[in-house]
Structures are given as C-alpha cells and as structure tokens.
Amino acid sequence: MNLLIIGVGHHSRRIYIPSLANGVVDNIYGLDLLNEKAVIDKYVIENNYAIQMYYLDNDNNLNKLKKESLKIINNIVTENSIDCVIISTDPLTHYKYAKWALEKGLHVLMDKPITSEKNISYSLRKAKKLISDYDKLAKIYIKAKDKKHIVFSLMSQRRYHPLYKIMKEKVVEVFNETNCPITSIQTSHSDGQWRTPNEIIDLEYHGYNLGYGKCSHSGYHSMDIINWLISSTESVSKKITGVEVFTSFLRPSDFLHQINYSDYDKIFPDFNKINKYSEKDFLNRTRKFGEIDAFSNITFMSGKNIQTLASMNLIHNGFSQRGWFSSLDKDLYKGNGRVRQEQYIVEQGPFQSLSLITYQSQEICEKAEDIFSMGKEFHIELHVFRNSNLFNHWKTHEVFNMRDYSEMKLSGKSRGHQEDARHTGVMDFIDAIKNNRDTISDFLEHKRGTVLLSAIYQSAIKRSLSKNALVKINF
C-alpha cells in the first residue's frame, strides 16, 4: 500500500508520519507547497524518514486544482501507484483535494473540519455553503463506493479515545434499559493558547486572519462528540429532526478590550519594543478576522418537542502557561505555554449523569509516575453516577482514569492521550482499507456536525448584524 500525505505541516509531522513510518504502509510520499520546502526537507533528513517529497507552486484557487497542479499530482499517483491519501492541509483547500481523490478512486483520511471558507465568520452565504459542499462530497463518495470499496474517514480522534468510548457505552446501556435519551449536554474546550496582538495579525496556522477561527480549528471536535453521543440514544419515537442554535462570538476587538495595550505594557516590560501594531492599526486590520471564542446554546428537536438541550463553549482565550511576549520563533501548534482543559457533563434524565474532565495545569510533566493526576499532562477521567435506588444492579459511582488505558504509542514533546487517539484513528483507516470496511469516523456520519458548524456561524453572523440570531435547521 502506497500513501500520499497532502500537507506535511505541524500536524502531519507530529502525528501522521510518526504513526506510519514504522512499516504500516509500503511507501510514503509527501506533497506540499514550495515555500515550505526548506522546513520539510530538514525535518525529513533529521528524522531519517524514507519519504519522497513533491512540491507545488502556490495555488490561490481554493475550490479547484489548477491545471499545472493537477498534472503534477496525477503523475505522482500514477508513477507511484498511490492507493490512499491523507489530506492535512488548511481546511480552505480540503474540498478540492477530497473531490480530486474520490474521483480518482483513492481512499481518503482527512483532517477536520470538512471544509471552511475565507471570511466565513462574516458571510451567511459561505456559512451555508458548508452544507452544500458536504452534500457534494457525499454524493461523489457514494458514487465512488458503488464502483469499488472506498474508505473516506475524518480525523475526529475523540471517537477513538478509550474514555470517550466508555462514555458512549454508558449512555447506550442506560438508554437500552430506560428508553431515556440524553436530555442535556454541557461541554467546554479551552486550547490555552494566548495569542498576542502581533500573532493575531500575522499567524495563519490555527489563526484568525483568514476570516475564521476557533470553530474551524479544534471546535469541530466538540460538535462531533455532541452529535456522536446523542445519535446513540435515538429511536423511531425519539428521533432528532432538527436543531436550533444561538451563538455569540468573541472577536479580536473584544479580546483587545479584555486585555488592552496598557495591560500588556504593565505585564510585559518588552511589549513596546516588540509590538509592531498600534491599537488603532490592530483594530483596523482585524475587522474581518475570525472568532477567538464561541459560546452556543443548542436545542435538539424531535418534531415539535425538545429532546436534548446543549451548551457548547469553545475557547482559545483560556488559561495558559505562557509567560513571555515574543514567540514568533516558537511552535504554536504545541508549546508556547499551551494547556488543554476540557469537560463534558451528560445527563440522562433521572437515571444517569456523566462527567468527563481533562485538566492540564502544565504542558510537560517532569515526573512520569504522576502524569495521570489532575493538572498533569495525561490527565483525563470519567465519572459515572447512576440511580442505584431504582436499579440496584447499577453502581452509584464509578471512576475511569486514563492511567488504566494509556498505551503511549507516540513519543516526543507534550504527547498525551489525544495524540494516542489520533494514532488509533490512523491505524483504523489503514485497517479499514485492508479489511474492506468503513471506519469508526466515516465521512457519511459527519453530516450533522457540518450542519451544526454551519448553524453556529450563521447565528453569530446574524447577531453581529443585529438580526434575529436564532437559527433553525432540519437534520
């Protein structure tokens, strides 16, 4: 099996290449842009990876491969007998590469979200286009599967995470005994990435300056897990038929109000020496930048009835361990003081309450024996509370901790349980190809996640226009 990685950036270099370089596939090829050649070639040589790299000129057409690029990439597939591709590019270019790969009959593993758009944080048309783009790719995928078995998987690693899987199993157990669906979900995810004014303007990787932000970065994971869980407690009489969403975005101008230039000057002695943009310049440049934080109230409807209430808080501007101002020479994907804090509180009426929490207080844990404790690098635990007075075979309280499930499949700086789950997702993709099956995160299971992402953008845009921000969409 020969595999082509399209986009050999931070994520590929951190997850995909180390996961595949131990002989899982026969040959690995890479494709990226010419302006990234020096960094990628250095990485390949320093790590002694057997990867043949190809490079394209910058292509400004986000929706379609230009003729020169198409010719090069088709030749790569033919000359190297490529069977499958991993698409790890900016989400702005996901659509064109996925469409090309599916029409070539190639297996595809793609990063989330499925697509995004420049300035989507301000355009209702582009927010709605997320759904039509999904439908187009789904149609192409189904057509390709009619000809031969094709795997098209999305890297939503929480589906592969042992504690998230246990959480879903517990939900299904109670549903099977009581017929009670999930009645409410509260979720919060904080990246712990403190971006300075310079970085908000200059950085594109997981940045804001292309007109999208948190919702098109890690935010999709929360949307996916909410839908993944509630779909497990549906029945013919309790079917989710639609969603209602109300969202507020915190944008760069709001962020600068929270921590203004005077505050930066007091906190960082070197602020005025290093800062490049005046406050007025910052506000002018960031007028159409993407969202930093996004808070949503979500109502899942079953006909005219509310079946599940949800709140989803997506945060870039959260607790961090960053203690320095200058950082443009540092890796902002990981490093630079980034710490993750995440939680899910799931209620099933009077029968069950689940609390999944993962709280880091620091990036790196120096003592290996302590990495699973609260605040440490590998911390994540699931608490299960059940109504044991009603069902005496139920346990009143159970605790599941990552220390009992971690396999530490990857090595290096600040790894953690989510990286291991990504590795499992890669292995699921390869195994699905070899054994002629779909993956746990098949593309066709992500329609609802796409609809929810679209609805969140639509709501926030309407709110910014002083319009009714309640968005209703059928599922």
Phi, psi and omega in degrees: 000126180249133189235138176247124175263116178264106185102096183253053180271202184306314185292316178297317182290335182270325187243300192294311183294311177301327180289329187258346189283000182261025176094011179297323174241165183288310183219144178243132176238153182231148179225129177207187182270152184302326182288353176257001188301314184298314181295315184290316179300320178298317179299314182297316182292314183297328182262001176056042179273138178273074182236128174266121184262145172233152184226143178247152167293155177303135182239111185280350178279110186279338186259346185211138177289132177289161189302318182295317179293318181299319179297316181295314185289326175294322177295322178300316181296315183292311185294330185250009179050053181292133178258326188212156180229149168248125180258108183233048180261181169302141181301342177298333182252006180303315187301310186293324179285322179294316179300313179300312184295317180295319179292337175276355180077028181263147172288145187227130165243124186233144175293159173274164343289174183299311175214164167211179185221148172300134178060027179296335181292353183230001187237114177297321180300316181288326177297318179289332181297336177305320182288316180294324176295318177300313183298321179295314179294323179298319179296317178295319180297312181298320178296319179294321180292335178291334181275317177201167181291121178238137175258127175228108187238149176252136181283082173248082196294339180297334175297337182261356185282131185302322182283328174292323177295321176295319178303315179294320179300319180294322177298315181294320179303311182291322178298318180296330181272331189241343187064020178265121178286175169297126183262336175201151176222133171239128180223145179219135178224121178242126180282339183064032180255108178269109179261131178279167178306319177303313185289324178301322181279317193269330189273130177263327184291118186050041184254198184235348192282359174259008175089016171216164184210232191309319183295329179264003173260245182281350184301329183299330181302317180294319177299318181296315183293321176303311180292322179298320180286311185293332179292340180279352179236042175252151174217179181301320182272348181230068184254131175288125182245344181196170181223142175240133188227137171229122188230144170239134176256140165263121185252172183306323180295325177292319180299319179291333174291321182292316177232097187269180185297325177296322178294316178300319182297323179286325184281319184243112180301333183265010186303308185293335179284324188262327183297132187261339190241133175292165180298320179295318179297318179302312183295323178293315184290331187260012184301328181244028178279165183282177185284140175269310176237154178216121179245126185231139166256127188233132178240120178264121186259144169241096189065237179268358184257147172282127177257320183217130172260139181219148169232137183227117181248114183249121194229121163269322186274069181231181181315131183222162172251024177283131181231024183216158183266309183282130182204011183296344177266008182252159176284116180266358174288309167230165184088187178061029176085007183291128173228145183256136172225127188214147177208150171229130173240115186243127179246137171241078180051223181274007190261322188206144171229132179242138177228110176254122183230139173221108186237115172262142171249351180205157181287310187246132177259121184286329182260113185300326184286352186249007191289346182262359182281162178309127179091351184266176191299323184257015185292126166196134179215152180241125176254130181242121178244130181227155179282085183281347174287330179275316178239100188286352175276353176276146173276139181295320183210127173234148177233132176241126183242147184298337181299337181270356186231347186289136177247350179047065186282338181242157181236166178119186187295133172043064180282263176100174189289331179291325178293321176298321179294323176297318177302317178298322177297321177296315181295325177296320178300311181295316181295323179296323177294313184292329186251015170058051180221171174272162180270171177295336182241050181299143183307321185290350176272002187250016176297313182296322177298321178292318178299318181294318177300316179298316182296322179297314177296316180301316182296313181296323179294315180298321178298319180293338179265008181061033176256169175301116188269004178279117182251128179243125180224139175286145175267000000 
